Amino acid sequence: MIKRLKSSRPAALRSQHDSEVRNTVEHMLQDIETRGAAAVRDYSERLDRWSPPSFRLAPDAIQRCIDSLPARTLDDIRYAQAQIRRFAQVQLMSLRDVEIETMPGVVLGHRNIPVNAVGCYVPGGKYPMVASAHMSVLTAKVAGVKRVVAATPPFQGQPEAATIAAMALAGADEIYVLGGVQALAMMAFGTEELAPVDMLVGPGNAYVAEAKRQLFGRVGIDLLAGPTETLVICDDSVDAELVAVDLLGQAEHGPTSPAVCITTSRPLAEALPAAIEQVLARLDTAPVARVAWEDYGEIILCDTDDEMLAEAERVCSEHVQVMTRDPDWFLARMTNYGALFLGHRTNVAYGDKVIGTNHTLPTRGAGRYTGGLWVGKFIKTHTYQRVLTDAASVEVGEYCSRLCEIEHFSGHKEQADIRVRRLKQA
């Protein structure tokens, strides 16, 4: 039997905030599309108190950011990017162009073509999200994107050096110090300073996510990312302190970040609240993580692994950490999640920062129908067809003509019929 020892706030309480965000973003996008660069600058001044002569960083300014960092920091960035690049290259190798003669004289195929221009947003309002530069800029470059534009907000009144360095080392072609909705709008609409892009990617706050939602269609997007979510599936093979650390390690992202524990161990479930308090006492981010845990934390006690699986599939969390005696049992059976972290030796922070998989992942149940960001998101698969013989065109044409007649599309039918008439006579 499934028992909820701690529940989160009802979803209905979140809807009012979502409506306010939607209306604010709609107004901002309309204003920026109408007034262009002037509106972008107005919002940057008002929201970030940031209005440099140019939002684009010049090469010498980028180099100053790189030079200002300790050698160890640069080495760490390069190490992380090497892991991410290696896995992205392996993923890219799994995509291939195809061509096949499906019947005598008819050749079908597809080509994988990178998007031409991508805008990568790297958040940084509360914390500099250096890793997001690797995940978006670097992955786009591995995919073959010709022009990668990167934007990040100022941090404490200036460009955030580590983020700028990560963008540059990842291969960004243009770097802008600009935050929030105004950055996404400038990349999507274009201004005198920036040519528009074809696609927007990267995480952000609720306003950034809503801006991507409203801009989708005008540009492509990777996915709609809500607050960070984490789920820990565990049994009595681990202890409450480790589970508490892994829950709070993601709850610190923001006060609305869900953190859920599903376990078959009653002693662990009952010990978890005290362990949460002990871990909070040693975290600098405790004020944020505490609110997230109190409002959005859950403890769910199950009798069996099958019950834990059913609950995990229902929750469909962005991050799922499996710390059981047989984590591969869940790997073989789970279908609804963003990314899996299997066994006590790994954790979500490894995936977020350095291990090599991408940390831009589906939230709010989107793992039911999409995976996270990867090289394939930057690649369009386009089909083509070629008919090599008159006989093949006549055969396909006769079938096509009759099928068009069923649908009463006379123009379509004539496209087939004219070829049948001419090629039968040839």
Buried (B, 14 or more C-beta within 10 A) or exposed (E): EBEEBBEBEEEEEBEEEEEEBBEBBEEBBEBBEEEBBEBBBBBBEEBBEBEBEEBBBEEEBBBBBBEEBEEEBBEBBEEBBEBBBEBBEEBBEEEEEEEEEEEEBBBBBBEBEBBEBBBBBBBBBEEBBBBBBBBBBBBBBBBBBEBBBBBBBBBEEEBBBBBBBBBBBBBBBBBBBBBBBBBBBBBBBBBEBBEBBBBBBBBBBBBBBBBBEBBBEBBBBBBBBBBBBBBBBBBEBBBBBBBBBBBBBBBBBBBBBBBBBBBBBEEBBEBBBEBBEEBBEEBEBBEBBBBBBBBBBBBBBBEEBEBBBBBBBEBBBBBBBBBBEBBEBBEEEBEBBBBBBBBBEBBBBBBBBBBBBBBBBBBBBBBEEEBBBBBBBBBBEEEEEEBEEBBBBBBBBBEBBEEBBEEEEEEBBEBBBEBBEEBEEE
